[in-house]
Amino acid sequence: MSISIATLKEAIHIKESIAKLETQLAKILGGNPIIAALTGSEAPAKRGRRKMSAAARARISAAQKARWAAAGARTKTAKPGRKKRGKLSAAGRARIIAAQKARWAKQGKAAKPAAAPRKKRKLSAAGRARIIAAQKARWAAAKAGK
């Protein structure tokens, strides 16, 4: 579809006149959102952040603090059907420690039988002479290879 330059100029002129008429209509109607929505001349206004009154904030804060207090009270009290557990006394703790030490002592004696210490082996003079002779032969071969 070929459009001539004259047709394009006429379309631009019509578009500009429509824009002028829409701004005039908005001025006349005073920015009424219902009429503006019907005519399509103006975009809907943006909503700002909602503001909460100080009294409402105080009520919410008081309710939350009451919830926290109730939750704290529930955790501190004993649950129904359970016995209250006491703390371990120093004497009871000492008895447990003594019994555990006795168990460890008993296991230590039974676990490791007394093993005889190993003798250190000494190298005989003949063995030592063979090692020295072999090492001298290696050194001589290394010198000859250079």
ROSE-4610 file (N, C-alpha, C; in Angstrom, 1 decimal, always signed):
// ROSE-4610
residu = [M/M/M/S/S/S/I/I/I/S/S/S/I/I/I/A/A/A/T/T/T/L/L/L/K/K/K/E/E/E/A/A/A/I/I/I/H/H/H/I/I/I/K/K/K/E/E/E/S/S/S/I/I/I/A/A/A/K/K/K/L/L/L/E/E/E/T/T/T/Q/Q/Q/L/L/L/A/A/A/K/K/K/I/I/I/L/L/L/G/G/G/G/G/G/N/N/N/P/P/P/I/I/I/I/I/I/A/A/A/A/A/A/L/L/L/T/T/T/G/G/G/S/S/S/E/E/E/A/A/A/P/P/P/A/A/A/K/K/K/R/R/R/G/G/G/R/R/R/R/R/R/K/K/K/M/M/M/S/S/S/A/A/A/A/A/A/A/A/A/R/R/R/A/A/A/R/R/R/I/I/I/S/S/S/A/A/A/A/A/A/Q/Q/Q/K/K/K/A/A/A/R/R/R/W/W/W/A/A/A/A/A/A/A/A/A/G/G/G/A/A/A/R/R/R/T/T/T/K/K/K/T/T/T/A/A/A/K/K/K/P/P/P/G/G/G/R/R/R/K/K/K/K/K/K/R/R/R/G/G/G/K/K/K/L/L/L/S/S/S/A/A/A/A/A/A/G/G/G/R/R/R/A/A/A/R/R/R/I/I/I/I/I/I/A/A/A/A/A/A/Q/Q/Q/K/K/K/A/A/A/R/R/R/W/W/W/A/A/A/K/K/K/Q/Q/Q/G/G/G/K/K/K/A/A/A/A/A/A/K/K/K/P/P/P/A/A/A/A/A/A/A/A/A/P/P/P/R/R/R/K/K/K/K/K/K/R/R/R/K/K/K/L/L/L/S/S/S/A/A/A/A/A/A/G/G/G/R/R/R/A/A/A/R/R/R/I/I/I/I/I/I/A/A/A/A/A/A/Q/Q/Q/K/K/K/A/A/A/R/R/R/W/W/W/A/A/A/A/A/A/A/A/A/K/K/K/A/A/A/G/G/G/K/K/K]
num = [1/1/1/2/2/2/3/3/3/4/4/4/5/5/5/6/6/6/7/7/7/8/8/8/9/9/9/10/10/10/11/11/11/12/12/12/13/13/13/14/14/14/15/15/15/16/16/16/17/17/17/18/18/18/19/19/19/20/20/20/21/21/21/22/22/22/23/23/23/24/24/24/25/25/25/26/26/26/27/27/27/28/28/28/29/29/29/30/30/30/31/31/31/32/32/32/33/33/33/34/34/34/35/35/35/36/36/36/37/37/37/38/38/38/39/39/39/40/40/40/41/41/41/42/42/42/43/43/43/44/44/44/45/45/45/46/46/46/47/47/47/48/48/48/49/49/49/50/50/50/51/51/51/52/52/52/53/53/53/54/54/54/55/55/55/56/56/56/57/57/57/58/58/58/59/59/59/60/60/60/61/61/61/62/62/62/63/63/63/64/64/64/65/65/65/66/66/66/67/67/67/68/68/68/69/69/69/70/70/70/71/71/71/72/72/72/73/73/73/74/74/74/75/75/75/76/76/76/77/77/77/78/78/78/79/79/79/80/80/80/81/81/81/82/82/82/83/83/83/84/84/84/85/85/85/86/86/86/87/87/87/88/88/88/89/89/89/90/90/90/91/91/91/92/92/92/93/93/93/94/94/94/95/95/95/96/96/96/97/97/97/98/98/98/99/99/99/100/100/100/101/101/101/102/102/102/103/103/103/104/104/104/105/105/105/106/106/106/107/107/107/108/108/108/109/109/109/110/110/110/111/111/111/112/112/112/113/113/113/114/114/114/115/115/115/116/116/116/117/117/117/118/118/118/119/119/119/120/120/120/121/121/121/122/122/122/123/123/123/124/124/124/125/125/125/126/126/126/127/127/127/128/128/128/129/129/129/130/130/130/131/131/131/132/132/132/133/133/133/134/134/134/135/135/135/136/136/136/137/137/137/138/138/138/139/139/139/140/140/140/141/141/141/142/142/142/143/143/143/144/144/144/145/145/145/146/146/146]
x = [+0.9/+0.0/+0.9/+0.8/+1.6/+0.8/+1.4/+0.7/+1.5/+0.8/+1.5/+1.8/+2.8/+3.2/+2.1/+1.2/+0.1/-0.9/-1.1/-2.0/-1.4/-0.1/+0.6/+0.5/+0.7/+0.6/-0.8/-1.8/-3.2/-3.5/-3.0/-3.2/-2.5/-1.3/-0.6/-1.4/-2.0/-2.8/-4.0/-4.7/-5.9/-5.5/-4.4/-4.0/-3.7/-3.0/-2.7/-4.0/-5.0/-6.2/-7.0/-6.9/-7.6/-7.0/-5.7/-4.9/-5.3/-5.4/-5.8/-7.2/-8.1/-9.5/-9.6/-8.8/-8.9/-8.4/-7.3/-6.9/-7.9/-8.6/-9.6/-10.8/-11.1/-12.2/-11.9/-10.6/-10.2/-10.2/-9.9/-10.0/-11.4/-12.3/-13.7/-14.3/-14.1/-14.7/-14.0/-12.9/-12.2/-11.5/-11.1/-10.4/-11.3/-12.6/-13.5/-13.1/-12.8/-12.2/-13.3/-14.6/-15.6/-15.8/-15.9/-16.1/-14.8/-13.6/-12.4/-12.2/-12.7/-12.6/-13.5/-14.7/-15.6/-15.1/-14.4/-13.9/-12.5/-11.8/-10.5/-9.5/-9.7/-8.8/-7.7/-7.9/-6.9/-6.7/-5.4/-5.1/-5.6/-5.9/-6.3/-5.2/-5.6/-4.7/-4.0/-2.7/-2.0/-2.4/-2.5/-2.8/-1.6/-1.6/-0.4/-0.4/+0.6/+0.6/-0.5/-1.0/-2.1/-1.4/-2.1/-1.6/-2.4/-1.8/-2.5/-2.4/-3.5/-3.5/-2.7/-2.3/-1.5/-2.3/-3.6/-4.4/-4.5/-4.6/-4.6/-3.3/-2.2/-0.9/-0.7/-1.2/-1.1/-2.0/-3.2/-4.0/-3.3/-2.7/-2.0/-0.8/-0.1/+1.1/+0.7/-0.4/-0.8/-1.3/-2.0/-2.5/-1.3/-0.3/+0.9/+1.6/+1.8/+2.5/+1.7/+0.4/-0.4/-0.2/-0.1/+0.2/+1.5/+2.5/+3.9/+3.9/+3.2/+3.1/+2.4/+1.4/+0.6/+1.5/+2.3/+3.1/+4.2/+4.8/+5.8/+5.3/+4.1/+3.5/+3.3/+2.9/+2.6/+3.9/+5.0/+6.3/+6.8/+6.6/+7.1/+6.4/+5.1/+4.3/+4.5/+4.3/+4.4/+3.2/+3.5/+2.4/+1.6/+0.3/-0.5/-0.1/-0.1/+0.3/+1.8/+2.6/+4.0/+4.4/+5.4/+5.9/+6.9/+7.0/+8.0/+9.3/+10.3/+11.6/+12.5/+13.1/+14.0/+15.4/+16.2/+17.6/+18.4/+19.6/+20.5/+21.3/+21.3/+22.0/+23.5/+24.3/+25.8/+26.2/+25.5/+25.8/+25.5/+24.3/+23.9/+24.9/+25.4/+26.3/+27.7/+28.1/+29.3/+29.2/+28.0/+27.8/+28.0/+27.4/+27.4/+28.8/+29.6/+31.0/+31.8/+31.6/+32.4/+32.1/+30.8/+30.5/+31.1/+31.1/+31.6/+33.1/+33.8/+35.3/+35.6/+34.7/+34.9/+34.8/+33.8/+33.6/+34.8/+35.3/+36.4/+37.6/+37.9/+39.0/+38.9/+37.7/+37.5/+37.7/+37.2/+37.4/+38.9/+39.6/+41.0/+41.8/+41.6/+42.3/+42.0/+40.7/+40.3/+40.6/+40.7/+40.9/+42.3/+43.3/+44.7/+45.5/+45.7/+46.6/+48.0/+48.7/+50.1/+51.0/+51.5/+52.3/+53.8/+54.6/+56.0/+56.7/+57.6/+58.2/+59.1/+59.1/+59.8/+61.3/+62.1/+63.6/+64.0/+65.0/+65.6/+66.5/+66.4/+67.4/+68.6/+69.7/+71.0/+71.5/+72.2/+72.8/+74.1/+74.3/+75.6/+76.7/+77.9/+79.1/+79.1/+78.8/+78.8/+77.8/+76.6/+75.5/+75.8/+76.4/+76.9/+77.9/+78.9/+79.9/+79.3/+78.3/+77.7/+77.0/+76.3/+75.6/+76.6/+77.7/+78.7/+79.3/+79.6/+80.2/+79.2/+77.9/+77.0/+76.8/+76.9/+76.8/+78.0/+79.2/+80.4/+80.3/+79.8/+79.7/+78.7/+77.6/+76.7/+77.3/+78.1/+78.8/+79.8/+80.5/+81.5/+80.8/+79.7/+78.9/+78.4/+78.0/+77.5/+78.6/+79.8/+80.9/+81.3/+81.3/+81.7/+80.7/+79.5/+78.4/+78.5/+79.1/+79.2/+80.1]
y = [-1.2/+0.0/+1.2/+2.0/+3.3/+4.4/+5.2/+6.4/+7.6/+8.6/+9.7/+10.7/+11.6/+12.5/+13.4/+13.8/+14.7/+14.0/+12.7/+12.0/+11.9/+11.7/+11.6/+12.9/+14.1/+15.4/+15.6/+15.2/+15.4/+14.6/+13.3/+12.5/+13.1/+13.7/+14.3/+15.5/+16.3/+17.5/+17.1/+16.0/+15.6/+15.1/+14.3/+13.8/+15.0/+16.1/+17.2/+17.9/+18.1/+18.7/+17.9/+16.6/+15.7/+15.9/+16.0/+16.2/+17.5/+18.6/+19.9/+19.9/+19.2/+19.2/+18.4/+17.3/+16.5/+17.3/+18.2/+19.0/+20.1/+20.6/+21.6/+21.0/+19.7/+19.0/+18.8/+18.4/+18.1/+19.4/+20.5/+21.8/+22.2/+21.9/+22.3/+21.4/+20.1/+19.2/+19.2/+19.9/+20.0/+18.8/+17.9/+16.7/+15.7/+15.6/+14.7/+13.3/+12.3/+11.0/+10.2/+10.3/+9.5/+9.9/+11.2/+11.7/+11.5/+11.7/+11.5/+10.1/+9.1/+7.7/+7.4/+8.1/+7.8/+8.4/+9.5/+10.1/+9.6/+9.0/+8.5/+9.5/+10.7/+11.8/+11.8/+11.2/+11.3/+10.0/+9.7/+8.4/+8.5/+7.3/+7.3/+7.8/+8.5/+9.0/+7.9/+8.1/+7.1/+7.2/+6.0/+6.1/+6.2/+7.0/+7.2/+6.1/+6.2/+5.2/+5.5/+4.5/+4.7/+5.1/+6.0/+6.4/+5.8/+5.5/+4.9/+5.9/+6.0/+6.9/+6.4/+7.3/+6.9/+6.0/+6.2/+5.4/+4.0/+3.8/+2.5/+1.8/+2.5/+1.9/+1.4/+2.2/+1.9/+0.7/+0.5/-0.6/-1.9/-1.8/-3.0/-3.4/-2.4/-2.6/-3.3/-2.8/-3.4/-4.8/-5.1/-6.5/-7.4/-7.0/-7.8/-8.1/-7.1/-7.3/-8.3/-8.2/-9.2/-10.6/-10.7/-12.1/-12.6/-11.7/-12.2/-12.6/-11.8/-12.1/-13.5/-13.7/-15.0/-16.1/-16.0/-17.0/-17.3/-16.3/-16.4/-17.2/-16.8/-17.5/-19.0/-19.3/-20.7/-21.5/-21.0/-21.7/-21.9/-21.0/-21.1/-22.1/-22.3/-23.2/-24.6/-25.6/-27.0/-27.4/-28.3/-28.8/-29.8/-29.9/-30.9/-32.3/-33.2/-34.6/-34.9/-33.9/-34.1/-33.8/-34.6/-34.3/-33.2/-32.5/-31.4/-32.1/-31.8/-32.4/-31.5/-32.2/-31.4/-31.3/-30.5/-30.4/-31.4/-31.7/-32.7/-32.1/-32.8/-32.3/-32.5/-31.9/-32.0/-33.4/-34.0/-35.4/-36.4/-36.2/-37.1/-37.0/-35.8/-35.7/-36.4/-36.2/-36.9/-38.4/-39.0/-40.4/-40.9/-40.1/-40.5/-40.4/-39.4/-39.3/-40.4/-40.8/-41.9/-43.2/-43.5/-44.7/-44.7/-43.6/-43.6/-43.8/-43.2/-43.4/-44.9/-45.5/-47.0/-47.8/-47.4/-48.1/-48.0/-46.7/-46.5/-47.3/-47.3/-48.1/-49.6/-50.1/-51.5/-51.8/-51.0/-51.2/-51.1/-50.2/-50.0/-51.2/-51.9/-53.0/-54.2/-54.4/-55.6/-55.4/-54.2/-54.0/-54.2/-53.9/-54.0/-55.0/-56.2/-57.1/-56.6/-56.9/-56.5/-57.2/-56.4/-56.9/-56.8/-57.8/-57.8/-56.7/-55.9/-55.0/-55.6/-55.1/-55.7/-55.4/-56.3/-56.1/-55.4/-54.5/-53.8/-54.7/-54.8/-55.7/-54.9/-55.6/-54.9/-55.5/-54.7/-55.1/-55.8/-56.9/-57.6/-56.9/-57.2/-56.6/-57.0/-58.2/-58.7/-58.0/-57.8/-57.1/-55.7/-55.1/-53.7/-53.6/-54.5/-54.4/-54.6/-55.5/-55.7/-54.4/-53.7/-52.4/-51.4/-51.3/-50.3/-50.6/-51.8/-52.2/-51.9/-52.2/-51.9/-50.4/-49.6/-48.1/-47.6/-48.1/-47.6/-48.0/-49.1/-49.5/-48.6/-48.2/-47.2/-45.9/-45.4/-44.1/-44.1/-45.3/-45.4/-45.4/-46.1/-46.1/-44.8/-44.0/-42.7/-41.8/-41.9/-41.0/-41.4/-42.7/-43.1/-42.7/-42.6/-42.1/-40.7/-39.8/-38.4/-38.1]
z = [+0.0/+0.0/+0.0/-1.0/-1.1/-0.6/+0.3/+0.8/+0.3/-0.2/-0.7/+0.4/+0.2/+1.2/+1.6/+0.7/+1.0/+1.9/+1.7/+2.6/+4.1/+4.1/+5.4/+6.2/+5.4/+6.0/+6.6/+5.8/+6.2/+7.5/+7.6/+8.8/+10.0/+9.8/+10.9/+11.4/+10.5/+10.8/+11.6/+11.2/+11.9/+13.3/+13.4/+14.7/+15.7/+15.2/+16.0/+16.5/+15.6/+16.0/+17.0/+16.9/+17.9/+19.3/+19.3/+20.6/+21.2/+20.4/+20.9/+21.4/+20.7/+21.2/+22.5/+22.6/+23.9/+25.1/+24.9/+26.0/+26.3/+25.3/+25.6/+26.4/+26.0/+26.7/+28.1/+28.4/+29.7/+30.6/+30.0/+30.8/+31.1/+30.2/+30.4/+31.5/+31.4/+32.3/+33.7/+33.8/+35.1/+35.6/+34.7/+35.1/+35.8/+35.5/+36.1/+35.6/+36.5/+36.1/+35.4/+35.7/+35.1/+33.6/+33.4/+32.0/+31.2/+31.9/+31.2/+30.7/+31.6/+31.2/+30.0/+30.0/+28.9/+27.6/+27.7/+26.5/+26.1/+27.1/+26.8/+26.7/+27.2/+27.0/+28.0/+29.2/+30.2/+30.9/+31.2/+31.9/+33.3/+33.9/+35.3/+36.2/+37.3/+38.2/+39.0/+39.4/+40.1/+41.6/+42.3/+43.7/+44.5/+45.5/+46.4/+47.4/+48.3/+49.4/+50.4/+50.9/+51.9/+53.2/+53.9/+55.2/+56.3/+57.4/+58.5/+59.7/+60.4/+61.5/+62.6/+63.5/+64.7/+65.6/+65.7/+66.6/+66.0/+64.7/+64.1/+64.3/+64.1/+64.4/+65.8/+66.8/+68.2/+68.5/+67.9/+68.1/+67.6/+66.4/+65.8/+66.7/+67.1/+68.0/+69.3/+69.9/+71.2/+71.0/+69.9/+69.6/+69.4/+68.7/+68.4/+69.7/+70.5/+71.8/+72.7/+72.6/+73.4/+72.9/+71.5/+71.0/+71.4/+71.4/+71.8/+73.3/+74.1/+75.5/+75.8/+75.0/+75.2/+74.7/+73.6/+73.1/+74.1/+74.7/+75.7/+77.0/+77.4/+78.6/+78.3/+77.0/+76.7/+76.8/+76.3/+76.3/+77.7/+78.6/+80.0/+80.9/+80.6/+81.4/+81.0/+81.9/+81.6/+80.7/+79.8/+78.9/+79.6/+79.4/+80.1/+79.7/+80.8/+80.5/+80.7/+80.9/+81.1/+82.5/+83.0/+84.4/+84.3/+85.4/+85.4/+85.8/+85.0/+85.2/+86.1/+87.0/+88.0/+87.4/+88.1/+87.7/+88.4/+87.9/+88.4/+89.6/+90.7/+91.8/+91.7/+92.5/+92.4/+92.8/+93.8/+94.3/+93.2/+92.5/+91.4/+90.3/+90.0/+88.9/+89.3/+90.5/+91.0/+90.9/+91.2/+91.1/+89.6/+88.7/+87.3/+86.8/+87.2/+86.8/+87.3/+88.6/+89.1/+88.4/+88.1/+87.4/+86.0/+85.3/+84.0/+84.0/+85.0/+85.1/+85.4/+86.2/+86.5/+85.2/+84.4/+83.1/+82.2/+82.1/+81.2/+81.7/+83.0/+83.6/+83.3/+83.4/+83.2/+81.7/+80.8/+79.3/+79.0/+79.5/+79.2/+79.5/+80.7/+81.0/+80.2/+79.8/+79.1/+77.6/+77.1/+75.6/+75.2/+76.0/+75.5/+76.4/+75.9/+76.7/+76.6/+77.7/+77.8/+76.7/+75.8/+74.7/+75.1/+74.7/+75.0/+74.1/+74.6/+73.8/+72.7/+71.5/+70.4/+70.6/+70.2/+70.2/+69.0/+69.2/+68.1/+67.4/+66.1/+65.4/+65.0/+65.1/+64.8/+63.5/+62.7/+61.4/+61.7/+61.1/+61.3/+60.5/+60.9/+60.2/+58.7/+58.4/+57.0/+56.2/+56.8/+56.1/+55.8/+56.8/+56.7/+55.6/+55.5/+54.5/+53.1/+52.9/+51.6/+51.2/+52.1/+51.7/+51.3/+52.0/+51.7/+50.3/+50.0/+48.8/+47.6/+47.8/+46.8/+46.5/+47.6/+47.4/+46.7/+47.0/+46.3/+44.8/+44.5/+43.1/+42.4/+43.0/+42.4/+42.1/+43.1/+43.0/+41.8/+41.7/+40.7/+39.3/+39.2/+37.9/+37.6/+38.6/+38.3/+37.8/+38.4/+38.0/+36.6/+36.2/+34.9/+33.8/+34.2/+33.3/+32.9/+33.7/+33.4/+32.4]
